Amino acid sequence: MTKYLLERYPDICGELHDIEKTGRSDYILSCEKAEIEAFAAALPYQKRKLVQAVMKHGTRWDVIRREIGSHKSAGAVRKEYERIFKKF
């Protein structure tokens, strides 16, 4: 899993929605979506909450900070997110 792919999640969902409206199927986008969702589901609760907020809002750190109920600064939330990917 890469940060780039995770941050593309809203775009992937939008593309899949457009594809479904036209009746085509796009196996690659649906695989990417499933991969991202599986990655998020495997994380511990606090990290999963952060990743799901990024999946929903992109990288708008102030919005994410409020959504996860963090008292940290937006920059600290961003660093916490980046640390998730240092293992990978």
Buried (B, 14 or more C-beta within 10 A) or exposed (E): BEBEBBBBBEEBBEBBEEBEEEEEEBEEBBEBBEBBEEBBEEBEEEBBBBBBBBBBBBEBBEBBBBBBEBEEEBEEBBEBBEEBEEEE
